[in-house]
Amino acid sequence: MSLRIGPVDGAEDLESLRARLDAVDADLLDAVRERLEICLRIGEYKRVNGVAMMQPHRIAAVQGRAARYAEEHGIEPAFLRGLYDTIIAETCRLEDEWIASGGTGTGTGTDAGAGQRRAS
């Protein structure tokens, strides 16, 4: 399978296509924020339960899922690998800071407690 766009609809002008793209971008950014919040919750679980922050098997599973997705959807695998490398590096940084701070989130640059307040 590969990326498909289909025929360009005459009713779609550049501005409407850009508006759709902006909406997708907003969803993407919200998904990244949500992912980071979930990772902080995982960091808290690891901190409380003495689980090592680095979990190489989990990273391999996430990267493998992204590689399969790339193959199934005609996306360059190196692109998704780089994207996930960046996302994983940030989540590891946040988890590491969360654990090192004793769960206060000091210095993370995020409102680490926001996800926890919302979820409780």
N, CA, C and O atoms as CSV, one atom per row, in Angstrom:
chain,resi,resn,atom,element,x,y,z
A,1,MET,N,N,0.838,-1.171,0.000
A,1,MET,CA,C,0.000,0.000,0.000
A,1,MET,C,C,0.890,1.245,0.000
A,1,MET,O,O,2.022,1.195,0.481
A,2,SER,N,N,0.396,2.340,-0.526
A,2,SER,CA,C,1.173,3.566,-0.516
A,2,SER,C,C,0.260,4.747,-0.197
A,2,SER,O,O,-0.965,4.625,-0.174
A,3,LEU,N,N,0.885,5.874,0.044
A,3,LEU,CA,C,0.114,7.080,0.297
A,3,LEU,C,C,-0.733,7.375,-0.922
A,3,LEU,O,O,-0.269,7.269,-2.057
A,4,ARG,N,N,-1.985,7.750,-0.678
A,4,ARG,CA,C,-2.890,8.054,-1.776
A,4,ARG,C,C,-3.543,9.399,-1.533
A,4,ARG,O,O,-3.851,9.758,-0.397
A,5,ILE,N,N,-3.749,10.131,-2.603
A,5,ILE,CA,C,-4.445,11.404,-2.455
A,5,ILE,C,C,-5.758,11.427,-3.204
A,5,ILE,O,O,-6.635,12.228,-2.880
A,6,GLY,N,N,-5.917,10.568,-4.200
A,6,GLY,CA,C,-7.129,10.583,-5.008
A,6,GLY,C,C,-7.160,11.827,-5.875
A,6,GLY,O,O,-6.259,12.664,-5.822
A,7,PRO,N,N,-8.197,11.932,-6.661
A,7,PRO,CA,C,-8.291,13.109,-7.537
A,7,PRO,C,C,-8.540,14.373,-6.717
A,7,PRO,O,O,-9.223,14.345,-5.694
A,8,VAL,N,N,-7.979,15.467,-7.184
A,8,VAL,CA,C,-8.193,16.751,-6.526
A,8,VAL,C,C,-9.604,17.217,-6.847
A,8,VAL,O,O,-9.985,17.338,-8.012
A,9,ASP,N,N,-10.354,17.470,-5.819
A,9,ASP,CA,C,-11.736,17.921,-5.956
A,9,ASP,C,C,-11.725,19.391,-6.360
A,9,ASP,O,O,-11.047,20.201,-5.728
A,10,GLY,N,N,-12.454,19.737,-7.386
A,10,GLY,CA,C,-12.512,21.117,-7.847
A,10,GLY,C,C,-13.033,22.072,-6.784
A,10,GLY,O,O,-12.761,23.271,-6.836
A,11,ALA,N,N,-13.780,21.545,-5.822
A,11,ALA,CA,C,-14.324,22.388,-4.756
A,11,ALA,C,C,-13.276,22.691,-3.689
A,11,ALA,O,O,-13.463,23.591,-2.869
A,12,GLU,N,N,-12.181,21.945,-3.699
A,12,GLU,CA,C,-11.136,22.168,-2.700
A,12,GLU,C,C,-10.146,23.203,-3.215
A,12,GLU,O,O,-9.454,22.984,-4.209
A,13,ASP,N,N,-10.091,24.323,-2.526
A,13,ASP,CA,C,-9.082,25.311,-2.889
A,13,ASP,C,C,-7.931,25.208,-1.893
A,13,ASP,O,O,-8.005,24.458,-0.919
A,14,LEU,N,N,-6.888,25.954,-2.143
A,14,LEU,CA,C,-5.696,25.877,-1.308
A,14,LEU,C,C,-6.006,26.208,0.144
A,14,LEU,O,O,-5.495,25.553,1.053
A,15,GLU,N,N,-6.820,27.198,0.366
A,15,GLU,CA,C,-7.136,27.592,1.746
A,15,GLU,C,C,-7.899,26.505,2.484
A,15,GLU,O,O,-7.639,26.266,3.664
A,16,SER,N,N,-8.837,25.841,1.815
A,16,SER,CA,C,-9.587,24.779,2.497
A,16,SER,C,C,-8.679,23.580,2.783
A,16,SER,O,O,-8.816,22.938,3.824
A,17,LEU,N,N,-7.757,23.274,1.870
A,17,LEU,CA,C,-6.795,22.201,2.119
A,17,LEU,C,C,-5.887,22.556,3.294
A,17,LEU,O,O,-5.582,21.705,4.130
A,18,ARG,N,N,-5.462,23.803,3.352
A,18,ARG,CA,C,-4.621,24.232,4.475
A,18,ARG,C,C,-5.386,24.218,5.781
A,18,ARG,O,O,-4.816,23.899,6.824
A,19,ALA,N,N,-6.658,24.556,5.750
A,19,ALA,CA,C,-7.478,24.506,6.966
A,19,ALA,C,C,-7.595,23.059,7.459
A,19,ALA,O,O,-7.530,22.808,8.662
A,20,ARG,N,N,-7.765,22.118,6.541
A,20,ARG,CA,C,-7.800,20.700,6.924
A,20,ARG,C,C,-6.467,20.276,7.524
A,20,ARG,O,O,-6.423,19.552,8.518
A,21,LEU,N,N,-5.371,20.740,6.905
A,21,LEU,CA,C,-4.039,20.417,7.409
A,21,LEU,C,C,-3.839,20.992,8.806
A,21,LEU,O,O,-3.289,20.327,9.683
A,22,ASP,N,N,-4.287,22.228,9.013
A,22,ASP,CA,C,-4.176,22.851,10.333
A,22,ASP,C,C,-4.941,22.052,11.383
A,22,ASP,O,O,-4.477,21.919,12.516
A,23,ALA,N,N,-6.103,21.520,11.023
A,23,ALA,CA,C,-6.892,20.713,11.954
A,23,ALA,C,C,-6.160,19.413,12.287
A,23,ALA,O,O,-6.134,18.990,13.443
A,24,VAL,N,N,-5.566,18.782,11.275
A,24,VAL,CA,C,-4.796,17.560,11.507
A,24,VAL,C,C,-3.587,17.875,12.388
A,24,VAL,O,O,-3.260,17.105,13.291
A,25,ASP,N,N,-2.924,19.003,12.130
A,25,ASP,CA,C,-1.779,19.398,12.958
A,25,ASP,C,C,-2.187,19.591,14.415
A,25,ASP,O,O,-1.465,19.179,15.323
A,26,ALA,N,N,-3.337,20.213,14.640
A,26,ALA,CA,C,-3.814,20.414,16.014
A,26,ALA,C,C,-4.052,19.065,16.691
A,26,ALA,O,O,-3.703,18.884,17.857
A,27,ASP,N,N,-4.647,18.120,15.959
A,27,ASP,CA,C,-4.863,16.778,16.514
A,27,ASP,C,C,-3.535,16.094,16.811
A,27,ASP,O,O,-3.384,15.438,17.843
A,28,LEU,N,N,-2.577,16.248,15.907
A,28,LEU,CA,C,-1.259,15.645,16.094
A,28,LEU,C,C,-0.579,16.197,17.347
A,28,LEU,O,O,-0.028,15.440,18.146
A,29,LEU,N,N,-0.622,17.506,17.509
A,29,LEU,CA,C,-0.005,18.128,18.679
A,29,LEU,C,C,-0.698,17.698,19.966
A,29,LEU,O,O,-0.038,17.451,20.975
A,30,ASP,N,N,-2.029,17.609,19.932
A,30,ASP,CA,C,-2.759,17.120,21.107
A,30,ASP,C,C,-2.372,15.675,21.420
A,30,ASP,O,O,-2.229,15.309,22.587
A,31,ALA,N,N,-2.204,14.855,20.384
A,31,ALA,CA,C,-1.817,13.457,20.594
A,31,ALA,C,C,-0.417,13.362,21.191
A,31,ALA,O,O,-0.170,12.524,22.058
A,32,VAL,N,N,0.497,14.210,20.738
A,32,VAL,CA,C,1.854,14.205,21.296
A,32,VAL,C,C,1.811,14.639,22.758
A,32,VAL,O,O,2.457,14.019,23.603
A,33,ARG,N,N,1.064,15.686,23.066
A,33,ARG,CA,C,0.930,16.137,24.459
A,33,ARG,C,C,0.347,15.022,25.316
A,33,ARG,O,O,0.846,14.755,26.410
A,34,GLU,N,N,-0.701,14.371,24.831
A,34,GLU,CA,C,-1.315,13.281,25.588
A,34,GLU,C,C,-0.321,12.139,25.803
A,34,GLU,O,O,-0.270,11.547,26.881
A,35,ARG,N,N,0.462,11.836,24.776
A,35,ARG,CA,C,1.463,10.774,24.893
A,35,ARG,C,C,2.485,11.125,25.976
A,35,ARG,O,O,2.864,10.273,26.779
A,36,LEU,N,N,2.931,12.393,25.992
A,36,LEU,CA,C,3.897,12.816,27.004
A,36,LEU,C,C,3.302,12.733,28.405
A,36,LEU,O,O,3.982,12.327,29.347
A,37,GLU,N,N,2.038,13.116,28.547
A,37,GLU,CA,C,1.382,13.025,29.853
A,37,GLU,C,C,1.285,11.567,30.317
A,37,GLU,O,O,1.523,11.267,31.487
A,38,ILE,N,N,0.939,10.675,29.402
A,38,ILE,CA,C,0.859,9.255,29.750
A,38,ILE,C,C,2.237,8.752,30.154
A,38,ILE,O,O,2.365,7.982,31.105
A,39,CYS,N,N,3.260,9.181,29.441
A,39,CYS,CA,C,4.621,8.756,29.781
A,39,CYS,C,C,5.031,9.252,31.160
A,39,CYS,O,O,5.756,8.555,31.869
A,40,LEU,N,N,4.585,10.433,31.553
A,40,LEU,CA,C,4.873,10.903,32.910
A,40,LEU,C,C,4.160,10.032,33.944
A,40,LEU,O,O,4.710,9.757,35.011
A,41,ARG,N,N,2.960,9.606,33.635
A,41,ARG,CA,C,2.252,8.699,34.545
A,41,ARG,C,C,3.007,7.372,34.647
A,41,ARG,O,O,3.104,6.784,35.724
A,42,ILE,N,N,3.540,6.911,33.513
A,42,ILE,CA,C,4.360,5.705,33.523
A,42,ILE,C,C,5.612,5.955,34.356
A,42,ILE,O,O,6.033,5.087,35.121
A,43,GLY,N,N,6.206,7.133,34.213
A,43,GLY,CA,C,7.370,7.493,35.020
A,43,GLY,C,C,7.056,7.461,36.506
A,43,GLY,O,O,7.878,7.023,37.311
A,44,GLU,N,N,5.873,7.922,36.869
A,44,GLU,CA,C,5.472,7.881,38.273
A,44,GLU,C,C,5.315,6.434,38.736
A,44,GLU,O,O,5.741,6.085,39.837
A,45,TYR,N,N,4.713,5.605,37.913
A,45,TYR,CA,C,4.584,4.192,38.257
A,45,TYR,C,C,5.976,3.578,38.479
A,45,TYR,O,O,6.211,2.871,39.459
A,46,LYS,N,N,6.883,3.867,37.549
A,46,LYS,CA,C,8.242,3.331,37.664
A,46,LYS,C,C,8.920,3.837,38.937
A,46,LYS,O,O,9.593,3.078,39.635
A,47,ARG,N,N,8.738,5.126,39.234
A,47,ARG,CA,C,9.357,5.704,40.435
A,47,ARG,C,C,8.836,5.032,41.692
A,47,ARG,O,O,9.615,4.623,42.552
A,48,VAL,N,N,7.526,4.917,41.800
A,48,VAL,CA,C,6.900,4.359,42.996
A,48,VAL,C,C,7.236,2.873,43.156
A,48,VAL,O,O,7.397,2.386,44.275
A,49,ASN,N,N,7.339,2.163,42.045
A,49,ASN,CA,C,7.536,0.714,42.094
A,49,ASN,C,C,8.973,0.268,41.846
A,49,ASN,O,O,9.239,-0.928,41.733
A,50,GLY,N,N,9.898,1.219,41.760
A,50,GLY,CA,C,11.295,0.886,41.593
A,50,GLY,C,C,11.625,0.205,40.267
A,50,GLY,O,O,12.537,-0.618,40.199
A,51,VAL,N,N,10.896,0.545,39.235
A,51,VAL,CA,C,11.138,-0.023,37.905
A,51,VAL,C,C,12.150,0.863,37.186
A,51,VAL,O,O,12.063,2.089,37.250
A,52,ALA,N,N,13.100,0.249,36.509
A,52,ALA,CA,C,14.104,1.011,35.766
A,52,ALA,C,C,13.427,1.877,34.707
A,52,ALA,O,O,12.486,1.441,34.045
A,53,MET,N,N,13.922,3.120,34.553
A,53,MET,CA,C,13.338,4.028,33.566
A,53,MET,C,C,13.513,3.472,32.167
A,53,MET,O,O,12.556,3.442,31.394
A,54,MET,N,N,14.713,3.032,31.823
A,54,MET,CA,C,14.996,2.569,30.468
A,54,MET,C,C,14.475,1.147,30.303
A,54,MET,O,O,14.806,0.251,31.080
A,55,GLN,N,N,13.650,0.958,29.271
A,55,GLN,CA,C,13.057,-0.340,28.970
A,55,GLN,C,C,13.304,-0.635,27.481
A,55,GLN,O,O,12.415,-0.414,26.659
A,56,PRO,N,N,14.500,-1.130,27.124
A,56,PRO,CA,C,14.851,-1.328,25.709
A,56,PRO,C,C,13.868,-2.208,24.938
A,56,PRO,O,O,13.624,-1.965,23.756
A,57,HIS,N,N,13.302,-3.223,25.585
A,57,HIS,CA,C,12.343,-4.079,24.878
A,57,HIS,C,C,11.094,-3.299,24.487
A,57,HIS,O,O,10.506,-3.558,23.437
A,58,ARG,N,N,10.688,-2.356,25.315
A,58,ARG,CA,C,9.512,-1.540,25.013
A,58,ARG,C,C,9.815,-0.595,23.841
A,58,ARG,O,O,8.981,-0.408,22.955
A,59,ILE,N,N,11.000,-0.010,23.847
A,59,ILE,CA,C,11.398,0.871,22.744
A,59,ILE,C,C,11.413,0.080,21.442
A,59,ILE,O,O,10.944,0.567,20.414
A,60,ALA,N,N,11.947,-1.126,21.481
A,60,ALA,CA,C,11.991,-1.967,20.280
A,60,ALA,C,C,10.579,-2.291,19.788
A,60,ALA,O,O,10.334,-2.307,18.582
A,61,ALA,N,N,9.656,-2.546,20.708
A,61,ALA,CA,C,8.277,-2.846,20.314
A,61,ALA,C,C,7.615,-1.638,19.649
A,61,ALA,O,O,6.927,-1.782,18.638
A,62,VAL,N,N,7.823,-0.450,20.215
A,62,VAL,CA,C,7.246,0.772,19.647
A,62,VAL,C,C,7.835,1.041,18.265
A,62,VAL,O,O,7.108,1.363,17.326
A,63,GLN,N,N,9.159,0.906,18.146
A,63,GLN,CA,C,9.814,1.129,16.845
A,63,GLN,C,C,9.343,0.086,15.824
A,63,GLN,O,O,9.136,0.420,14.657
A,64,GLY,N,N,9.175,-1.159,16.246
A,64,GLY,CA,C,8.691,-2.204,15.350
A,64,GLY,C,C,7.292,-1.920,14.847
A,64,GLY,O,O,6.997,-2.125,13.670
A,65,ARG,N,N,6.422,-1.447,15.737
A,65,ARG,CA,C,5.054,-1.096,15.343
A,65,ARG,C,C,5.060,0.057,14.337
A,65,ARG,O,O,4.288,0.052,13.378
A,66,ALA,N,N,5.924,1.033,14.556
A,66,ALA,CA,C,6.024,2.160,13.626
A,66,ALA,C,C,6.550,1.695,12.264
A,66,ALA,O,O,6.086,2.166,11.225
A,67,ALA,N,N,7.516,0.773,12.270
A,67,ALA,CA,C,8.066,0.254,11.010
A,67,ALA,C,C,6.995,-0.499,10.226
A,67,ALA,O,O,6.900,-0.356,9.007
A,68,ARG,N,N,6.191,-1.299,10.921
A,68,ARG,CA,C,5.104,-2.022,10.243
A,68,ARG,C,C,4.082,-1.042,9.682
A,68,ARG,O,O,3.589,-1.219,8.567
A,69,TYR,N,N,3.769,-0.021,10.448
A,69,TYR,CA,C,2.820,0.988,9.987
A,69,TYR,C,C,3.350,1.669,8.724
A,69,TYR,O,O,2.612,1.868,7.759
A,70,ALA,N,N,4.621,2.018,8.742
A,70,ALA,CA,C,5.236,2.664,7.574
A,70,ALA,C,C,5.115,1.765,6.352
A,70,ALA,O,O,4.740,2.222,5.273
A,71,GLU,N,N,5.430,0.505,6.522
A,71,GLU,CA,C,5.374,-0.431,5.396
A,71,GLU,C,C,3.948,-0.589,4.872
A,71,GLU,O,O,3.731,-0.614,3.660
A,72,GLU,N,N,2.993,-0.694,5.767
A,72,GLU,CA,C,1.598,-0.894,5.379
A,72,GLU,C,C,0.982,0.333,4.726
A,72,GLU,O,O,0.030,0.210,3.955
A,73,HIS,N,N,1.512,1.518,5.024
A,73,HIS,CA,C,0.889,2.752,4.550
A,73,HIS,C,C,1.750,3.553,3.579
A,73,HIS,O,O,1.431,4.701,3.272
A,74,GLY,N,N,2.828,2.963,3.097
A,74,GLY,CA,C,3.638,3.630,2.088
A,74,GLY,C,C,4.373,4.863,2.583
A,74,GLY,O,O,4.590,5.812,1.830
A,75,ILE,N,N,4.755,4.844,3.848
A,75,ILE,CA,C,5.500,5.959,4.433
A,75,ILE,C,C,6.950,5.523,4.559
A,75,ILE,O,O,7.232,4.371,4.890
A,76,GLU,N,N,7.857,6.432,4.297
A,76,GLU,CA,C,9.280,6.114,4.392
A,76,GLU,C,C,9.609,5.657,5.816
A,76,GLU,O,O,9.436,6.425,6.763
A,77,PRO,N,N,10.079,4.419,5.978
A,77,PRO,CA,C,10.382,3.915,7.321
A,77,PRO,C,C,11.394,4.779,8.079
A,77,PRO,O,O,11.272,4.951,9.292
A,78,ALA,N,N,12.381,5.316,7.380
A,78,ALA,CA,C,13.389,6.150,8.052
A,78,ALA,C,C,12.748,7.405,8.648
A,78,ALA,O,O,13.188,7.894,9.689
A,79,PHE,N,N,11.721,7.920,7.996
A,79,PHE,CA,C,11.025,9.095,8.521
A,79,PHE,C,C,10.356,8.765,9.859
A,79,PHE,O,O,10.538,9.477,10.846
A,80,LEU,N,N,9.575,7.669,9.879
A,80,LEU,CA,C,8.898,7.315,11.126
A,80,LEU,C,C,9.890,6.904,12.205
A,80,LEU,O,O,9.665,7.165,13.386
A,81,ARG,N,N,10.981,6.265,11.810
A,81,ARG,CA,C,12.000,5.895,12.802
A,81,ARG,C,C,12.584,7.160,13.434
A,81,ARG,O,O,12.735,7.231,14.654
A,82,GLY,N,N,12.912,8.153,12.611
A,82,GLY,CA,C,13.435,9.413,13.139
A,82,GLY,C,C,12.432,10.136,14.017
A,82,GLY,O,O,12.789,10.699,15.051
A,83,LEU,N,N,11.171,10.117,13.597
A,83,LEU,CA,C,10.115,10.744,14.392
A,83,LEU,C,C,10.006,10.071,15.754
A,83,LEU,O,O,9.948,10.741,16.785
A,84,TYR,N,N,9.980,8.750,15.750
A,84,TYR,CA,C,9.882,8.032,17.018
A,84,TYR,C,C,11.153,8.140,17.839
A,84,TYR,O,O,11.085,8.156,19.068
A,85,ASP,N,N,12.304,8.213,17.199
A,85,ASP,CA,C,13.536,8.444,17.960
A,85,ASP,C,C,13.429,9.752,18.739
A,85,ASP,O,O,13.821,9.822,19.904
A,86,THR,N,N,12.901,10.780,18.093
A,86,THR,CA,C,12.738,12.086,18.739
A,86,THR,C,C,11.714,12.016,19.869
A,86,THR,O,O,11.955,12.526,20.963
A,87,ILE,N,N,10.583,11.388,19.604
A,87,ILE,CA,C,9.528,11.271,20.617
A,87,ILE,C,C,10.028,10.451,21.805
A,87,ILE,O,O,9.816,10.828,22.957
A,88,ILE,N,N,10.683,9.344,21.525
A,88,ILE,CA,C,11.178,8.481,22.604
A,88,ILE,C,C,12.256,9.187,23.425
A,88,ILE,O,O,12.289,9.063,24.649
A,89,ALA,N,N,13.132,9.925,22.753
A,89,ALA,CA,C,14.170,10.663,23.479
A,89,ALA,C,C,13.534,11.667,24.441
A,89,ALA,O,O,13.987,11.811,25.577
A,90,GLU,N,N,12.495,12.354,23.993
A,90,GLU,CA,C,11.819,13.330,24.863
A,90,GLU,C,C,11.093,12.635,26.006
A,90,GLU,O,O,11.138,13.115,27.138
A,91,THR,N,N,10.428,11.523,25.739
A,91,THR,CA,C,9.724,10.839,26.811
A,91,THR,C,C,10.709,10.280,27.834
A,91,THR,O,O,10.441,10.313,29.035
A,92,CYS,N,N,11.839,9.769,27.371
A,92,CYS,CA,C,12.866,9.285,28.308
A,92,CYS,C,C,13.398,10.431,29.158
A,92,CYS,O,O,13.606,10.268,30.360
A,93,ARG,N,N,13.620,11.590,28.540
A,93,ARG,CA,C,14.099,12.759,29.281
A,93,ARG,C,C,13.085,13.156,30.348
A,93,ARG,O,O,13.448,13.402,31.497
A,94,LEU,N,N,11.809,13.217,29.961
A,94,LEU,CA,C,10.774,13.603,30.919
A,94,LEU,C,C,10.644,12.589,32.051
A,94,LEU,O,O,10.565,12.964,33.221
A,95,GLU,N,N,10.621,11.298,31.698
A,95,GLU,CA,C,10.526,10.263,32.726
A,95,GLU,C,C,11.719,10.329,33.674
A,95,GLU,O,O,11.561,10.235,34.891
A,96,ASP,N,N,12.902,10.488,33.114
A,96,ASP,CA,C,14.120,10.548,33.924
A,96,ASP,C,C,14.063,11.730,34.889
A,96,ASP,O,O,14.376,11.579,36.070
A,97,GLU,N,N,13.667,12.901,34.396
A,97,GLU,CA,C,13.545,14.076,35.263
A,97,GLU,C,C,12.457,13.882,36.310
A,97,GLU,O,O,12.612,14.291,37.461
A,98,TRP,N,N,11.352,13.254,35.905
A,98,TRP,CA,C,10.250,13.018,36.847
A,98,TRP,C,C,10.719,12.119,37.989
A,98,TRP,O,O,10.490,12.412,39.163
A,99,ILE,N,N,11.372,11.030,37.628
A,99,ILE,CA,C,11.855,10.086,38.626
A,99,ILE,C,C,12.908,10.751,39.521
A,99,ILE,O,O,12.868,10.602,40.743
A,100,ALA,N,N,13.848,11.484,38.912
A,100,ALA,CA,C,14.917,12.144,39.676
A,100,ALA,C,C,14.367,13.212,40.613
A,100,ALA,O,O,14.944,13.466,41.670
A,101,SER,N,N,13.255,13.840,40.233
A,101,SER,CA,C,12.677,14.898,41.059
A,101,SER,C,C,11.859,14.343,42.226
A,101,SER,O,O,11.358,15.097,43.060
A,102,GLY,N,N,11.732,13.029,42.273
A,102,GLY,CA,C,10.913,12.434,43.323
A,102,GLY,C,C,9.436,12.596,43.062
A,102,GLY,O,O,8.615,12.520,43.976
A,103,GLY,N,N,9.106,12.823,41.795
A,103,GLY,CA,C,7.695,12.952,41.424
A,103,GLY,C,C,7.137,14.346,41.524
A,103,GLY,O,O,5.922,14.534,41.456
A,104,THR,N,N,8.010,15.339,41.688
A,104,THR,CA,C,7.506,16.718,41.766
A,104,THR,C,C,7.429,17.362,40.397
A,104,THR,O,O,6.721,18.352,40.216
A,105,GLY,N,N,8.152,16.810,39.426
A,105,GLY,CA,C,8.154,17.368,38.081
A,105,GLY,C,C,8.994,18.611,37.955
A,105,GLY,O,O,8.988,19.244,36.899
A,106,THR,N,N,9.720,18.988,38.994
A,106,THR,CA,C,10.547,20.187,38.964
A,106,THR,C,C,11.519,20.140,37.801
A,106,THR,O,O,12.280,19.184,37.650
A,107,GLY,N,N,11.486,21.176,36.985
A,107,GLY,CA,C,12.447,21.294,35.899
A,107,GLY,C,C,12.073,20.575,34.622
A,107,GLY,O,O,12.874,20.541,33.689
A,108,THR,N,N,10.869,19.993,34.545
A,108,THR,CA,C,10.515,19.251,33.340
A,108,THR,C,C,10.061,20.169,32.210
A,108,THR,O,O,10.070,19.775,31.044
A,109,GLY,N,N,9.664,21.389,32.552
A,109,GLY,CA,C,9.161,22.279,31.516
A,109,GLY,C,C,7.741,21.935,31.114
A,109,GLY,O,O,7.238,22.462,30.122
A,110,THR,N,N,7.080,21.060,31.866
A,110,THR,CA,C,5.696,20.705,31.593
A,110,THR,C,C,4.898,20.854,32.872
A,110,THR,O,O,5.462,20.900,33.966
A,111,ASP,N,N,3.615,20.927,32.736
A,111,ASP,CA,C,2.740,20.885,33.896
A,111,ASP,C,C,2.452,19.416,34.148
A,111,ASP,O,O,1.379,18.907,33.824
A,112,ALA,N,N,3.439,18.747,34.734
A,112,ALA,CA,C,3.394,17.300,34.881
A,112,ALA,C,C,2.158,16.835,35.650
A,112,ALA,O,O,1.655,15.741,35.395
A,113,GLY,N,N,1.678,17.617,36.553
A,113,GLY,CA,C,0.525,17.195,37.332
A,113,GLY,C,C,-0.791,17.355,36.611
A,113,GLY,O,O,-1.809,16.839,37.073
A,114,ALA,N,N,-0.805,18.057,35.485
A,114,ALA,CA,C,-2.075,18.314,34.803
A,114,ALA,C,C,-2.795,17.036,34.434
A,114,ALA,O,O,-3.998,16.913,34.667
A,115,GLY,N,N,-2.084,16.090,33.867
A,115,GLY,CA,C,-2.701,14.834,33.479
A,115,GLY,C,C,-3.223,14.070,34.676
A,115,GLY,O,O,-4.268,13.423,34.604
A,116,GLN,N,N,-2.487,14.145,35.788
A,116,GLN,CA,C,-2.905,13.431,36.988
A,116,GLN,C,C,-4.137,14.090,37.587
A,116,GLN,O,O,-5.046,13.395,38.041
A,117,ARG,N,N,-4.184,15.420,37.596
A,117,ARG,CA,C,-5.360,16.099,38.148
A,117,ARG,C,C,-6.579,15.787,37.319
A,117,ARG,O,O,-7.657,15.556,37.866
A,118,ARG,N,N,-6.431,15.776,35.998
A,118,ARG,CA,C,-7.541,15.532,35.105
A,118,ARG,C,C,-8.053,14.094,35.253
A,118,ARG,O,O,-9.255,13.842,35.167
A,119,ALA,N,N,-7.120,13.151,35.478
A,119,ALA,CA,C,-7.485,11.747,35.521
A,119,ALA,C,C,-8.098,11.344,36.852
A,119,ALA,O,O,-8.768,10.315,36.933
A,120,SER,N,N,-7.882,12.133,37.895
A,120,SER,CA,C,-8.386,11.718,39.208
A,120,SER,C,C,-9.787,12.185,39.474
A,120,SER,O,O,-10.338,11.909,40.539
